[in-house]
Amino acid sequence: MCAEFEIQNKIINTFDTGYTDEFGLRELVSTASETMTSLKISSEKKIMKRFLKEVTKTKDSLAVYGESETRKALEIGAVDILLLSENLRKFRVKLVCSTCNYFEWITISEDDLEEFNTPNCSKCDNLMRMEIEDKIDLIDEFSDLAEKTSSIVEIISSSSEEGDSLYSAFNGIAGILRYPLDN
């Protein structure tokens, strides 16, 4: 009896099809996909509303946003849910000086990367330009950091107002914390 009740709570919808062959299966997938898309958007809206509620708190907020603040929170294991915009098209690039081996990491958009002129080394005043040694997609980097601390990663679409605000107001990177951080 208990197992039946649990299963009933997990049923989202039922779909009728007039066929039991491959055509019927295609019809079912087509009809169910609309419901699944709505379910995903609804779930994203719920998570974003929770995040936005935390942002407005003046005390003990569980929100973090921006690339460097979210990275720091991930590194110490404070992020419960990592929110990344699907529109985030940036790379983390490692620049290295071939003379003194000084290196630095910068973040650059996908569009700017194609025409990017590496800077001169700021440590040894070498007139030689630094070289790009490594490049990683920002979504991949943040997802890897989240995995190391068992944080949940949510890729948020821009199909909703909340998803659009993640990209435009918070630069596409935010998190809901496990505990408040001291500022």
C-alpha positions in Angstrom: 0.0 0.0 0.0 2.8 2.4 0.9 4.8 1.7 -2.3 1.6 2.4 -4.4 1.2 5.8 -2.7 4.8 6.7 -3.4 4.5 5.8 -7.0 1.3 7.8 -7.4 3.1 10.9 -6.1 5.7 10.5 -8.8 3.3 10.3 -11.8 3.3 13.6 -13.6 0.7 12.9 -16.3 -0.8 10.2 -18.3 -0.9 10.1 -22.1 -3.2 8.1 -24.5 -2.0 6.8 -27.8 -4.0 4.9 -30.4 -1.1 2.8 -31.4 1.1 0.2 -29.8 3.9 0.1 -32.4 6.8 2.4 -33.2 4.4 5.1 -34.4 2.6 5.0 -31.0 5.9 5.4 -29.2 6.8 8.4 -31.4 3.4 10.0 -30.7 4.0 9.4 -26.9 7.4 11.0 -26.9 6.1 14.0 -28.9 3.2 14.6 -26.5 5.2 14.0 -23.3 8.1 16.3 -24.4 5.9 19.4 -23.9 5.0 18.3 -20.4 8.7 17.5 -19.6 9.8 20.9 -20.9 7.2 22.7 -18.8 8.4 20.6 -15.8 12.0 21.6 -16.3 11.2 25.3 -16.6 9.0 25.1 -13.5 11.8 23.5 -11.6 14.3 26.2 -12.7 11.9 29.0 -11.7 11.5 27.5 -8.3 15.3 27.3 -7.7 15.8 30.8 -9.1 13.0 32.2 -6.8 14.7 30.6 -3.9 18.0 32.2 -4.9 16.5 35.6 -5.4 14.8 35.4 -2.0 18.2 34.8 -0.4 19.8 37.7 -2.4 17.3 40.1 -0.8 18.1 39.0 2.8 20.1 41.5 4.8 21.2 39.0 7.4 22.4 35.3 7.0 21.9 35.3 3.3 22.6 32.0 1.6 23.2 33.6 -1.8 26.5 34.1 -3.6 27.0 35.4 -7.1 29.7 36.5 -9.5 32.6 34.5 -10.7 35.2 35.1 -8.0 32.8 35.0 -5.0 31.1 31.8 -6.3 34.5 30.2 -7.0 35.7 31.0 -3.5 32.5 29.6 -2.0 32.9 26.4 -4.1 36.5 25.9 -3.1 35.6 25.9 0.6 32.6 23.6 0.1 30.0 26.1 1.0 27.8 25.9 -2.1 24.8 23.6 -2.0 23.4 24.4 -5.4 25.5 26.0 -8.2 23.5 28.0 -10.7 25.0 28.4 -14.2 23.3 30.2 -17.1 23.1 28.2 -20.3 24.2 31.4 -22.1 27.5 31.5 -20.2 30.1 31.4 -23.1 33.4 32.2 -21.3 36.7 30.5 -20.9 39.3 30.5 -18.1 42.6 31.0 -19.7 46.1 30.5 -18.2 48.7 32.9 -19.5 52.4 32.1 -19.0 55.6 34.1 -19.4 58.2 32.0 -21.3 61.0 34.0 -19.7 60.2 34.0 -15.9 57.5 31.3 -15.8 55.1 33.7 -14.1 51.5 32.8 -14.8 48.0 34.2 -14.3 44.5 33.1 -15.0 42.0 35.4 -16.7 38.4 34.9 -17.8 37.5 35.9 -21.4 34.3 35.6 -23.4 34.2 33.2 -26.4 33.8 36.1 -28.8 36.8 38.0 -27.4 39.0 35.0 -27.3 39.4 34.9 -31.1 40.9 38.4 -31.3 42.7 38.3 -27.9 46.2 39.8 -27.8 48.1 38.4 -24.9 49.7 41.0 -22.6 53.3 41.5 -21.8 54.5 39.9 -18.6 54.0 42.2 -15.6 56.6 40.6 -13.4 59.7 40.7 -15.5 58.8 43.5 -17.9 59.6 41.3 -20.8 58.6 42.8 -24.1 57.6 39.3 -25.2 54.0 38.5 -24.9 52.7 35.9 -22.5 51.4 32.7 -24.1 48.1 30.9 -23.7 49.0 27.6 -22.0 45.6 26.3 -21.0 42.0 27.0 -21.7 38.9 25.6 -20.0 35.2 26.3 -20.5 33.9 28.2 -17.4 30.8 25.9 -17.1 33.1 22.9 -17.1 35.5 24.4 -14.6 32.7 25.4 -12.2 31.0 22.0 -12.7 34.2 20.2 -11.8 34.6 22.4 -8.6 31.0 21.6 -7.6 31.5 17.9 -8.1 34.5 17.9 -5.8 32.3 19.2 -2.9 29.1 17.3 -3.8 27.3 20.5 -4.9 24.3 20.2 -7.1 24.8 21.9 -10.5 21.8 23.5 -12.2 22.1 24.8 -15.8 19.4 27.4 -16.0 17.9 28.2 -19.4 17.1 31.8 -20.4 13.5 30.8 -21.3 12.1 32.4 -18.2 12.4 35.8 -16.7 14.3 34.3 -13.7 16.7 32.5 -16.0 17.3 35.6 -18.0 18.0 37.6 -14.8 20.7 35.0 -13.8 22.6 35.9 -16.9 22.0 39.6 -17.1 22.1 40.6 -13.4 24.5 38.0 -12.0 26.8 37.4 -15.0 25.5 33.8 -15.3 27.1 32.4 -12.2 25.5 32.1 -8.7 25.0 29.7 -5.9 22.7 28.9 -3.0 24.9 28.2 0.1 24.8 25.5 2.7 25.6 28.0 5.4 26.0 31.8 5.5 29.5 33.1 4.9 31.1 35.9 7.0 31.7 39.0 4.9 
